[in-house]
Amino acid sequence: MSGHLTYAEAIVIGALQGVTELFPVSSLGHSVILPALLGGRWASDLNVSAPESPYLAFIVGLHVATAVALLAFFWRDWVRIVSGFVTSLRHRRIQTTDERLAWMIIIATIPVGVTGLLLEHTFRTVLGRPIPAAIFLTVNGVILYGAERLRRRAAAGTHPVTAPVTVAGGSSNAALSDTPLSDLAVPEGVHSDRRIAARSIKDTTLIGCAEILALLPGISRSGATMAGGLLRGLSHEDSARFSFLLATPVIFAAGALKLGDLFGPLGNGIHGQVVAGSVASGVCAYLAVRFLTRYFETRTLTPFAIYCLVAGLGSLAWLSFA
């Protein structure tokens, strides 16, 4: 691969990976479609469907940087979750929020892990081409938009009434007045974990199964799991958080499996490019998750659905008729 991956290509793809892996718009889909749209050397150098593709080893290797960024952002949460797993094994119980959440993540990760080991190569070689990726990117938009519509329809069927009340220091609502003062100092992430852990194992496993769709280039991992979370009754905020927690071990494992390729013949002559791409990927992933955790506190998947529909259909038209 020496001479077939420039620093410019490495940095651009690294930054693209860091953003699109966490935004619900499909990192693999963009990594397949963008080189084809740019054409020329980019199209020939960056071909993910080629047998023993060094480009695939490169972009999957970037997953390690993305996973490190997720760990850096959620490190306090992962300390709690891992501690919960250890105490669960030690005391042979699943009682606390952290113990329950740890097992939920493990169980929900198994389906995509097994499917990925069995079918990833087939999906990549058969479908990892620009036109199928553009089609699946369009489908990704339909999934996001459909989840939002179904969520809105379900919410319209219920009419919760929260009567305003006055608490010390000003007006608030009944939910706040019922909150123990000791809980007001608890980070919102802990409250979110409590809400997630209150769901059934069936719910969170079904959400985890949605990650299998992300093996198709153009379908977003975070988008599929967030859509699954919304359809199982989670809020946008909790769906995004659970999606990022679920993604961390999967992304890390996918990257780790390809590290051997990068240190073997496929990585000859590009170790510097790998480092440059990884730095770009890690920085952009950290900024992306920081933005998205705040974004989904008040906003929806609809803008991303529109983007995927426009980008997918536009790319499909360009690649088919240009």
Contacts in CASP RR format, 6 or more apart in sequence:
PFRMAT RR
TARGET T0000
AUTHOR 0000-0000-0000
METHOD contacts of the structure
MODEL  1
MSGHLTYAEAIVIGALQGVTELFPVSSLGHSVILPALLGGRWASDLNVSA
PESPYLAFIVGLHVATAVALLAFFWRDWVRIVSGFVTSLRHRRIQTTDER
LAWMIIIATIPVGVTGLLLEHTFRTVLGRPIPAAIFLTVNGVILYGAERL
RRRAAAGTHPVTAPVTVAGGSSNAALSDTPLSDLAVPEGVHSDRRIAARS
IKDTTLIGCAEILALLPGISRSGATMAGGLLRGLSHEDSARFSFLLATPV
IFAAGALKLGDLFGPLGNGIHGQVVAGSVASGVCAYLAVRFLTRYFETRT
LTPFAIYCLVAGLGSLAWLSFA
1 54 0 8 1.000
1 266 0 8 1.000
1 267 0 8 1.000
1 268 0 8 1.000
1 269 0 8 1.000
1 270 0 8 1.000
2 268 0 8 1.000
2 269 0 8 1.000
2 270 0 8 1.000
3 269 0 8 1.000
3 270 0 8 1.000
4 45 0 8 1.000
4 54 0 8 1.000
4 270 0 8 1.000
5 45 0 8 1.000
5 46 0 8 1.000
5 54 0 8 1.000
5 55 0 8 1.000
5 58 0 8 1.000
5 270 0 8 1.000
5 273 0 8 1.000
6 45 0 8 1.000
6 273 0 8 1.000
7 272 0 8 1.000
7 273 0 8 1.000
7 276 0 8 1.000
9 42 0 8 1.000
9 45 0 8 1.000
9 46 0 8 1.000
9 273 0 8 1.000
10 58 0 8 1.000
10 270 0 8 1.000
10 272 0 8 1.000
10 273 0 8 1.000
10 274 0 8 1.000
10 276 0 8 1.000
10 277 0 8 1.000
10 280 0 8 1.000
11 276 0 8 1.000
11 277 0 8 1.000
11 280 0 8 1.000
12 280 0 8 1.000
13 31 0 8 1.000
13 34 0 8 1.000
13 46 0 8 1.000
13 58 0 8 1.000
13 59 0 8 1.000
13 62 0 8 1.000
13 277 0 8 1.000
14 59 0 8 1.000
14 62 0 8 1.000
14 65 0 8 1.000
14 277 0 8 1.000
14 278 0 8 1.000
14 280 0 8 1.000
14 281 0 8 1.000
14 284 0 8 1.000
15 277 0 8 1.000
15 280 0 8 1.000
15 281 0 8 1.000
15 283 0 8 1.000
15 284 0 8 1.000
16 27 0 8 1.000
16 30 0 8 1.000
16 31 0 8 1.000
16 34 0 8 1.000
17 27 0 8 1.000
17 31 0 8 1.000
17 59 0 8 1.000
17 62 0 8 1.000
17 63 0 8 1.000
17 66 0 8 1.000
17 281 0 8 1.000
17 284 0 8 1.000
17 285 0 8 1.000
18 27 0 8 1.000
18 62 0 8 1.000
18 65 0 8 1.000
18 66 0 8 1.000
18 69 0 8 1.000
18 280 0 8 1.000
18 281 0 8 1.000
18 282 0 8 1.000
18 284 0 8 1.000
18 285 0 8 1.000
18 288 0 8 1.000
19 284 0 8 1.000
19 285 0 8 1.000
19 288 0 8 1.000
20 26 0 8 1.000
20 27 0 8 1.000
20 29 0 8 1.000
20 30 0 8 1.000
20 31 0 8 1.000
20 220 0 8 1.000
21 27 0 8 1.000
21 63 0 8 1.000
21 66 0 8 1.000
21 221 0 8 1.000
21 222 0 8 1.000
21 247 0 8 1.000
21 251 0 8 1.000
21 285 0 8 1.000
21 288 0 8 1.000
22 66 0 8 1.000
22 70 0 8 1.000
22 222 0 8 1.000
22 244 0 8 1.000
22 247 0 8 1.000
22 285 0 8 1.000
22 288 0 8 1.000
22 289 0 8 1.000
22 292 0 8 1.000
23 220 0 8 1.000
23 222 0 8 1.000
23 288 0 8 1.000
23 292 0 8 1.000
23 304 0 8 1.000
24 140 0 8 1.000
24 144 0 8 1.000
24 220 0 8 1.000
24 222 0 8 1.000
24 223 0 8 1.000
24 226 0 8 1.000
24 301 0 8 1.000
24 304 0 8 1.000
25 137 0 8 1.000
25 140 0 8 1.000
25 220 0 8 1.000
25 304 0 8 1.000
25 307 0 8 1.000
25 308 0 8 1.000
25 311 0 8 1.000
26 136 0 8 1.000
26 137 0 8 1.000
26 140 0 8 1.000
26 214 0 8 1.000
26 217 0 8 1.000
26 218 0 8 1.000
26 219 0 8 1.000
26 220 0 8 1.000
26 221 0 8 1.000
26 308 0 8 1.000
27 59 0 8 1.000
27 220 0 8 1.000
27 221 0 8 1.000
28 48 0 8 1.000
28 59 0 8 1.000
28 128 0 8 1.000
28 133 0 8 1.000
28 214 0 8 1.000
28 217 0 8 1.000
28 218 0 8 1.000
29 133 0 8 1.000
29 136 0 8 1.000
29 137 0 8 1.000
29 217 0 8 1.000
29 218 0 8 1.000
30 218 0 8 1.000
31 46 0 8 1.000
31 48 0 8 1.000
31 59 0 8 1.000
32 48 0 8 1.000
32 49 0 8 1.000
32 128 0 8 1.000
32 129 0 8 1.000
32 130 0 8 1.000
32 133 0 8 1.000
32 217 0 8 1.000
32 218 0 8 1.000
33 130 0 8 1.000
33 133 0 8 1.000
33 134 0 8 1.000
33 137 0 8 1.000
33 311 0 8 1.000
33 312 0 8 1.000
33 315 0 8 1.000
33 319 0 8 1.000
34 42 0 8 1.000
35 42 0 8 1.000
35 43 0 8 1.000
35 45 0 8 1.000
35 46 0 8 1.000
35 47 0 8 1.000
36 43 0 8 1.000
36 130 0 8 1.000
36 319 0 8 1.000
37 130 0 8 1.000
37 315 0 8 1.000
37 318 0 8 1.000
37 319 0 8 1.000
45 55 0 8 1.000
46 55 0 8 1.000
47 53 0 8 1.000
47 55 0 8 1.000
48 55 0 8 1.000
48 56 0 8 1.000
48 59 0 8 1.000
48 124 0 8 1.000
48 128 0 8 1.000
48 217 0 8 1.000
49 124 0 8 1.000
49 125 0 8 1.000
49 128 0 8 1.000
49 129 0 8 1.000
50 56 0 8 1.000
51 125 0 8 1.000
52 266 0 8 1.000
54 261 0 8 1.000
54 266 0 8 1.000
54 267 0 8 1.000
54 270 0 8 1.000
56 124 0 8 1.000
56 258 0 8 1.000
57 258 0 8 1.000
57 261 0 8 1.000
57 262 0 8 1.000
57 266 0 8 1.000
57 267 0 8 1.000
58 262 0 8 1.000
58 270 0 8 1.000
58 273 0 8 1.000
58 274 0 8 1.000
60 254 0 8 1.000
60 255 0 8 1.000
60 257 0 8 1.000
60 258 0 8 1.000
61 255 0 8 1.000
61 258 0 8 1.000
61 259 0 8 1.000
61 262 0 8 1.000
61 274 0 8 1.000
61 278 0 8 1.000
62 255 0 8 1.000
62 277 0 8 1.000
62 278 0 8 1.000
62 281 0 8 1.000
63 251 0 8 1.000
63 252 0 8 1.000
63 254 0 8 1.000
63 255 0 8 1.000
63 258 0 8 1.000
64 252 0 8 1.000
64 255 0 8 1.000
64 256 0 8 1.000
64 259 0 8 1.000
64 278 0 8 1.000
65 277 0 8 1.000
65 278 0 8 1.000
65 279 0 8 1.000
65 281 0 8 1.000
65 282 0 8 1.000
65 285 0 8 1.000
66 251 0 8 1.000
66 281 0 8 1.000
66 282 0 8 1.000
66 285 0 8 1.000
67 248 0 8 1.000
67 249 0 8 1.000
67 251 0 8 1.000
67 252 0 8 1.000
67 255 0 8 1.000
68 282 0 8 1.000
69 281 0 8 1.000
69 282 0 8 1.000
69 283 0 8 1.000
69 285 0 8 1.000
69 286 0 8 1.000
69 289 0 8 1.000
70 244 0 8 1.000
70 247 0 8 1.000
70 248 0 8 1.000
70 251 0 8 1.000
70 285 0 8 1.000
70 289 0 8 1.000
71 78 0 8 1.000
71 248 0 8 1.000
71 252 0 8 1.000
72 286 0 8 1.000
73 286 0 8 1.000
73 289 0 8 1.000
73 290 0 8 1.000
73 293 0 8 1.000
74 244 0 8 1.000
74 245 0 8 1.000
74 248 0 8 1.000
76 187 0 8 1.000
77 189 0 8 1.000
77 193 0 8 1.000
77 245 0 8 1.000
78 248 0 8 1.000
80 98 0 8 1.000
80 190 0 8 1.000
80 193 0 8 1.000
81 98 0 8 1.000
81 101 0 8 1.000
81 102 0 8 1.000
81 105 0 8 1.000
81 245 0 8 1.000
82 102 0 8 1.000
83 98 0 8 1.000
84 96 0 8 1.000
84 98 0 8 1.000
84 99 0 8 1.000
84 102 0 8 1.000
85 98 0 8 1.000
85 99 0 8 1.000
85 102 0 8 1.000
85 103 0 8 1.000
85 106 0 8 1.000
87 93 0 8 1.000
87 96 0 8 1.000
87 98 0 8 1.000
87 99 0 8 1.000
88 94 0 8 1.000
88 99 0 8 1.000
88 102 0 8 1.000
88 103 0 8 1.000
93 99 0 8 1.000
94 100 0 8 1.000
94 103 0 8 1.000
97 190 0 8 1.000
97 193 0 8 1.000
97 194 0 8 1.000
97 197 0 8 1.000
98 193 0 8 1.000
100 197 0 8 1.000
101 193 0 8 1.000
101 196 0 8 1.000
101 197 0 8 1.000
101 245 0 8 1.000
103 201 0 8 1.000
104 196 0 8 1.000
104 197 0 8 1.000
104 199 0 8 1.000
104 201 0 8 1.000
104 204 0 8 1.000
104 205 0 8 1.000
105 245 0 8 1.000
105 246 0 8 1.000
105 249 0 8 1.000
107 201 0 8 1.000
107 204 0 8 1.000
107 205 0 8 1.000
108 204 0 8 1.000
108 205 0 8 1.000
108 207 0 8 1.000
108 208 0 8 1.000
108 209 0 8 1.000
108 246 0 8 1.000
109 208 0 8 1.000
109 211 0 8 1.000
109 246 0 8 1.000
109 249 0 8 1.000
109 250 0 8 1.000
111 205 0 8 1.000
111 208 0 8 1.000
111 209 0 8 1.000
111 211 0 8 1.000
111 212 0 8 1.000
112 208 0 8 1.000
112 209 0 8 1.000
112 211 0 8 1.000
112 212 0 8 1.000
112 214 0 8 1.000
112 215 0 8 1.000
112 250 0 8 1.000
113 250 0 8 1.000
113 253 0 8 1.000
115 212 0 8 1.000
115 215 0 8 1.000
116 212 0 8 1.000
116 215 0 8 1.000
119 215 0 8 1.000
120 215 0 8 1.000
123 215 0 8 1.000
123 216 0 8 1.000
123 217 0 8 1.000
124 217 0 8 1.000
127 133 0 8 1.000
127 136 0 8 1.000
127 216 0 8 1.000
127 217 0 8 1.000
128 217 0 8 1.000
130 315 0 8 1.000
130 319 0 8 1.000
131 316 0 8 1.000
131 319 0 8 1.000
131 320 0 8 1.000
132 217 0 8 1.000
133 217 0 8 1.000
133 218 0 8 1.000
133 315 0 8 1.000
134 218 0 8 1.000
134 312 0 8 1.000
134 313 0 8 1.000
134 314 0 8 1.000
134 315 0 8 1.000
134 316 0 8 1.000
134 319 0 8 1.000
135 312 0 8 1.000
135 316 0 8 1.000
136 216 0 8 1.000
136 217 0 8 1.000
136 218 0 8 1.000
136 219 0 8 1.000
137 218 0 8 1.000
137 219 0 8 1.000
137 308 0 8 1.000
137 311 0 8 1.000
137 312 0 8 1.000
137 315 0 8 1.000
138 308 0 8 1.000
138 309 0 8 1.000
138 312 0 8 1.000
138 313 0 8 1.000
138 316 0 8 1.000
139 218 0 8 1.000
139 219 0 8 1.000
140 218 0 8 1.000
140 219 0 8 1.000
140 220 0 8 1.000
140 223 0 8 1.000
140 224 0 8 1.000
140 308 0 8 1.000
141 304 0 8 1.000
141 305 0 8 1.000
141 306 0 8 1.000
141 307 0 8 1.000
141 308 0 8 1.000
141 309 0 8 1.000
142 305 0 8 1.000
142 309 0 8 1.000
143 213 0 8 1.000
143 219 0 8 1.000
143 223 0 8 1.000
143 224 0 8 1.000
143 227 0 8 1.000
143 305 0 8 1.000
144 223 0 8 1.000
144 226 0 8 1.000
144 227 0 8 1.000
144 301 0 8 1.000
144 302 0 8 1.000
144 304 0 8 1.000
144 305 0 8 1.000
144 308 0 8 1.000
145 301 0 8 1.000
145 302 0 8 1.000
145 305 0 8 1.000
145 306 0 8 1.000
145 309 0 8 1.000
146 227 0 8 1.000
146 305 0 8 1.000
147 226 0 8 1.000
147 227 0 8 1.000
147 228 0 8 1.000
147 230 0 8 1.000
147 231 0 8 1.000
147 301 0 8 1.000
148 230 0 8 1.000
148 300 0 8 1.000
148 301 0 8 1.000
148 302 0 8 1.000
148 305 0 8 1.000
150 230 0 8 1.000
150 231 0 8 1.000
151 230 0 8 1.000
151 231 0 8 1.000
151 233 0 8 1.000
154 233 0 8 1.000
162 173 0 8 1.000
162 174 0 8 1.000
162 175 0 8 1.000
163 173 0 8 1.000
163 174 0 8 1.000
164 171 0 8 1.000
164 172 0 8 1.000
164 173 0 8 1.000
164 174 0 8 1.000
165 171 0 8 1.000
165 172 0 8 1.000
165 173 0 8 1.000
165 174 0 8 1.000
165 177 0 8 1.000
166 172 0 8 1.000
167 176 0 8 1.000
167 177 0 8 1.000
183 191 0 8 1.000
189 241 0 8 1.000
192 237 0 8 1.000
192 238 0 8 1.000
192 241 0 8 1.000
193 241 0 8 1.000
195 234 0 8 1.000
195 235 0 8 1.000
195 238 0 8 1.000
196 204 0 8 1.000
196 234 0 8 1.000
196 238 0 8 1.000
196 241 0 8 1.000
196 242 0 8 1.000
199 232 0 8 1.000
199 234 0 8 1.000
203 229 0 8 1.000
203 232 0 8 1.000
203 233 0 8 1.000
204 232 0 8 1.000
204 242 0 8 1.000
206 228 0 8 1.000
206 232 0 8 1.000
207 225 0 8 1.000
207 228 0 8 1.000
207 229 0 8 1.000
207 232 0 8 1.000
207 234 0 8 1.000
207 239 0 8 1.000
207 242 0 8 1.000
207 243 0 8 1.000
207 246 0 8 1.000
208 225 0 8 1.000
208 246 0 8 1.000
210 224 0 8 1.000
210 225 0 8 1.000
210 227 0 8 1.000
210 228 0 8 1.000
210 229 0 8 1.000
211 221 0 8 1.000
211 224 0 8 1.000
211 225 0 8 1.000
211 246 0 8 1.000
211 247 0 8 1.000
211 250 0 8 1.000
213 219 0 8 1.000
213 224 0 8 1.000
214 220 0 8 1.000
214 221 0 8 1.000
214 224 0 8 1.000
220 308 0 8 1.000
221 243 0 8 1.000
221 247 0 8 1.000
221 250 0 8 1.000
221 251 0 8 1.000
222 240 0 8 1.000
222 243 0 8 1.000
222 244 0 8 1.000
222 247 0 8 1.000
223 243 0 8 1.000
223 301 0 8 1.000
223 304 0 8 1.000
225 239 0 8 1.000
225 242 0 8 1.000
225 243 0 8 1.000
225 246 0 8 1.000
225 247 0 8 1.000
226 236 0 8 1.000
226 239 0 8 1.000
226 240 0 8 1.000
226 243 0 8 1.000
226 296 0 8 1.000
226 301 0 8 1.000
227 301 0 8 1.000
228 239 0 8 1.000
229 238 0 8 1.000
229 239 0 8 1.000
229 242 0 8 1.000
229 243 0 8 1.000
230 236 0 8 1.000
230 239 0 8 1.000
230 301 0 8 1.000
234 242 0 8 1.000
236 296 0 8 1.000
236 297 0 8 1.000
236 299 0 8 1.000
236 300 0 8 1.000
236 301 0 8 1.000
237 293 0 8 1.000
237 296 0 8 1.000
237 297 0 8 1.000
239 296 0 8 1.000
240 292 0 8 1.000
240 293 0 8 1.000
240 296 0 8 1.000
241 293 0 8 1.000
244 289 0 8 1.000
244 292 0 8 1.000
244 293 0 8 1.000
261 267 0 8 1.000
262 270 0 8 1.000
262 271 0 8 1.000
262 274 0 8 1.000
267 274 0 8 1.000
END
